[in-house]
Amino acid sequence: MFQQLFTSLYQALLGTPAPSSLIPVYQKSIFPGVGLSTFFAVALGMALVYYVVLNRLMTTALFKTSHWLLFVLLTAVAAAALAYSQAHSVVTESLNSSGVALEGIEQSAYNRYVLGFLCVNALFGALFFVFWSFVVKSFSTSARTTPVRWPN
């Protein structure tokens, strides 16, 4: 289910993977793994750090909207780094196991696709952080109304 969901989301924004020989690698390994990791590990983890660790357990003064926006940005950067590292390692492993090397136009197409992939994943990371913010902000004592008062 998640494999098809994240594959559909990424391909709707990016198109099919380039070069075409890497389509199965992206569809079976990279898209579902990066999507789930971004949704649960990166976005949920950053939301829990912001709301529970920093604004409940430590009761820091990081409850303003500007602090929240900083965490959105940090989540986007972490999601982009995750996408790059996963895509690079899985594609490198796949190419090494098959004995194929990307050359010239294929390498350029691969680089453009990976750049687009990490940008899209940064966007997804930010959106997922916003989603998790509404879910976990009630656990916070000092940031219950960050970024907005609703639904509190």
HELIX and SHEET records of a PDB file:
HELIX    1   1 PHE A    2  LEU A   14  1                                  13    
HELIX    2   2 SER A   20  LEU A   22  5                                   3    
HELIX    3   3 ILE A   23  VAL A   25  1                                   3    
HELIX    4   4 TYR A   26  ILE A   30  3                                   5    
HELIX    5   5 PHE A   31  LEU A   36  1                                   6    
HELIX    6   6 SER A   37  LEU A   44  3                                   8    
HELIX    7   7 GLY A   45  LEU A   48  1                                   4    
HELIX    8   8 VAL A   49  LEU A   57  3                                   9    
HELIX    9   9 THR A   65  SER A   98  1                                  34    
HELIX   10  10 ILE A  105  VAL A  136  1                                  32    
HELIX   11  11 LYS A  137  PHE A  139  5                                   3    
END                                                                             
